Amino acid sequence: MNCLKAVKISPTSVTTKFKEGLWDKPHISMFLCYRLLTLPLSRKRDQNKHLASAFSLLLYKDLDMKTALITGATSGIGLATAQTLADNNYALVLCGRNKERLTQLKEELSQLVPVETLCFDVRDKEKVEEQINSLKEFPFNEINILINNAGNAHGLDPIDKGSLEDWDAMMDINVKGLLYVSHTIIPKMRERKNGHIINIGSTAGKEVYPNGNVYCGSKHAVDAITTGMRLDLNPYNIRVGAVNPGLVETNFSQVRFKGDKERADKVYQGYMALQPQDVADVILFAVTRPPHVNIADLTVMCTAQASSTVLKKN
């Protein structure tokens, strides 16, 4: 490539040239090397993000990298999954409500793979649609894998003493939020006749335990919706599965007990609970199966847990 031409080409135009077939990978490699060697020191900081973007494009194509969108990505299972997928060369769209944490994650994981962040509450269907549809740039506009992870539990009360507020929160986040995100992403998967959806369920979606009533109901709904998705999307070559963890040591219990850390900590005392990384490893296994294999329904518990009500503590 003529070096004089390279001087006149901005990094932001590399993506366009690649997609239009005007440049191939060797062209992009030469351009990036030239810019890094010749860019004046005073301009390097300003151009840094554009060079990173262009390099990410090259990496994306060279490794046949897929793009995964993860909800609830700022903590617990979602965070561990984001870090694990980044370590395994997946481009990421990270979603959550904590804007500051999303910014930190983007800065951290962008050293490995292309990363975009979306800040929204899955309960807000207009915001969900607006934010996801704002993804116009490659590779973020082609979601290959959707991981519906956002979810929580509120309260542990018998049905006659339950809080309507808690019930609304669980149904809105665990069920409707999952549906809002899926409804926005599925059409493009259907159009491409390719995609993979993993819904994070729970052992609470497989059995009901005392005082679990509405939370268990919300996770049973996730179980049924996952099966329904798999049936309806089968003609479009879209894989759909669920990962159903038992007890995982996250901030789950602290949210359930509304900030009562002492009570939350007791949930995980006397045995070794699953860690977020354990579940992330299962998710990685599911998304790395060959195209003819779909992990349709997987339940994972720590060794000490036999069911929702049977737990061996020391």
N, C-alpha and C positions, 0 to 999 in steps of 0.2 A: 504494500500500500504506500502511495506517495506521502512522504512526511509533511509536505506543504498542505495537502488535503487534510491531514489529521489535525493540523493546527486550527483549521476553520470549522471543525465538527465538534459540537458540544456533546458532552456525555449523555445529556437527556435525549438526544436524537438516536442513540444507539439502539434502543428498544424498537423504535419505529423501523429503522433500516433492517434490523434482523427479521422482524415480522413480515416486512414487505419483500423479503428475499433479496434485498440489495447487498447485504453483507452476510458472509458465513462466519463460522466460529473462528477460523484463523484471522479474519479481518478484525474481529472484535478483540481477540487476544493481542494483536499487534497494536491496536489503538490504545488499549488500556496500558500496556507497557510503555508506549511512547508518552502518554499523558503523565504517567507517574514519574518518568524520568525527566521530563522537560517542563512540567508545570512550575511556575515561580512559587517560591516558598510562601509568599504573601497571599497567594490565591488557593493554596492547597486545602485550607480548612473549609473554604466556601464550596469547593468542588468535591470535597470528600464524599458527601452523601450521594452525589450523582455517579461518581466512580464506583462506589459500593453497589449502587443499584445496577449499573451496567455489568459489573463482575458477577452479581447474583444471577442476572439473566443468563450469562454464559454457564455458570455453575448449574443452574436449573436445567438447562437443556442437556449439558454434558452428562448429568447423572440421572436424567429422566425423573427429576424430582417431582413429587406430588404435593398438592396443597391441602392442608387440613385446617378446618375451622373448629375451634374449641370454645364452648361456652363455659363460664365459671372458671376462667383460666388463671386467675390471680392467686389461688390458694389450693391446698389439699390435692385431690386427685387431678384436677385440671392443671395445676401448676406442674406437678410431676410429669404429667403426660406431655405438656408443652416442652419441657426440658428434654424428655426422652426422645420425642419426635425430632427436635432440633438436632440432637446428637446423632440421629439416624437420617439426616438430610431431607427432612420434610419442610417445605415452606409453610409458614404459619399465619393464620388469622386468629388473633387472640381476643376474646370478648370477655367483658366483665364490667362491673360498676365502679371499680376503684381506678380512676384515671391516672393517679400518681403511680400506682403499682404497675399498671399497663405500660406506662412510659418507661419505667425501670426495666421491665421485662423485654421490651422492644430493644432497648439499648444493649442489654446483656445478650440476647439470643441472636440479634442481627450480626453478631460477630461470626455466627455459624451458618445461618440461612436467611433468606428473605423473610421479613416479619412485618405484618401490618396489625394494627390494633383498632378495635371498635369498642367504644364505651356506651353501654346501654343496659337497661333493665329488661330482662326477657319478658316481663309482664306487660311491657308497653309495646303493643303490636305495631303501632305506627312507627315508633322509633326503631324497632327490630327491622322492619321492611326498609325504612329509609337508610339505615346504616349499612345493612348488607348490600343493598342495591347501589351504594356509593362506591363499591369496589369495582373500579373501571380498569385499573392497570394490571397487566400481566405480571406475575402469575396469580395474583389474588382474586382475579375475576373468574377463575376456573377452580371451584372448590371440588376436589376429588373425594375428600373424606370429611364427613360431618360428625363431630363427637358432641352429642347432647349431654353435657355433664352438669350444667347448672341445676341445682336443687338443694333443698334443705328440709329440716324438720323443725316444727315449732310446738313446744309443749309435750308433755307426756301425762295427759289427764284422761280419766274415764270419760266416756262419751257424754254422760249427763252433766259433766263439769267443764267440758271443753270450751275454748274461746273461739268465737266466730271469726275473730281477726286472724287467729292462728290457722283456722281451717281455710280461710280465703287465701292466705299466703302460700300454704302448701299446695293447694289445687292450682293457684295461678302460676306459681313458679315451676313446680314439678310436672304438671300436665300441660297447661295452656302455653307456658313459655316454650316447652319442647315443641309443641305444635306450631307456634308462631315462627320459630326459627326454621323448622323443617319445611313449612309451607313456602317460605321464601327461597330456600335453596334447592328443593327438589325439582322444580321446573327445568332448570339448566342441566341437572343430572339426567333427567328424562330425555331432554333434547339431544344430549351427547350419547345417550344410551350407555351410561357408565357412571358409577359412583358407589360410595360405601358409607353407610350410616351406622353409627354405633351409639345406642342409647345406654346411658349409665343408669341401671335399675338398682335393685337392692334385694337382699334376702327377704326384706319386708314386702316385696312384690310376689313372693312365693308362698309365704305363710303369714298368718296374723298373730300378733302377740298382745297380751293385756295392755290396755292404754295406748296401743299403737293405732287404733281405729282409723282416723282420717289419713295419717301418714301412710299406713299400710294400704289404704284405699288408693292413694295417689300413686303408689309404686305398683300396685296391681294394675292400675290404668296404664302405666308405662309398659308393663309386660304385655297387655292386650294390644296396645297401640303398636308396639314393635312387631308383633305377629301380623297385625293388619297391614302395616307398611310392607312387610316382606311379601305378603300375598299380592298386594296391589301393584307393587313395583317390580315384581318378577318379570313381566314382559319387557322391561326396559334394562335388564342386565344390571340392576342396582342391588348390591348386597346390603342386607339389613340384619343387624344382630344386636344383642344386649349383653352387657357385662354386669353381673349382679353381685356386688361385694357384700360381705357380712360386716363385722365390726372393723372399722378402719380408724386409726388414730389421727384425726384431723380436728379442725375447730367445729365439727358437726355437733358434738354434744354441748359445746359452749353456746352455740346458737340455739339449740333445742332448749337449754335451760336458761336462756336469756341472760347470758353473761356470768352466770354462777360458775366460776372457774373451779372452785373446790368440788362442787358436785359433778362437774364435767370430768375432772381428772380421775375421780373414783371409778368412772365407767371403764377406764383402761388399766386399772391397777390389778396386780396379781396374776397377770398372764401377758403374753406377747400378742398384741393385736396386729392385724395387717397394717402395713405402712402405705402411704400414697404411692410410693415407688413400686410396691408389689402389684398394685392395680394397673399402674402405667405399663409395667412389663407385660401384663396380660393384654392390654390394649394394643401394644406394639406387636405382639404375636398375632393378634387378630387381623391387623391391617397389613401385615407382611405375608399373609397366605397367598398362594398363587390364585389367579383369577377364577379358577373353577372351584375354589374352596371358600365357604362362608361359615364363620363361627356364629351360628344362629342364636345360641343361648348358652351362656357360660356363668356358672355360679362359683364364687371363690370365697373361702372363709379361712381364718387362721386355724391352726391345728387344735387350739383349745376350744373352739366353737363347734358344736355339733348341730345346733339349730338356733333359732332366735331366742329360745328360753333355756337352752342347755349350754353352759359355759364352765369349763374346768379352771378354777382359780387356785393358785398356790396358797 
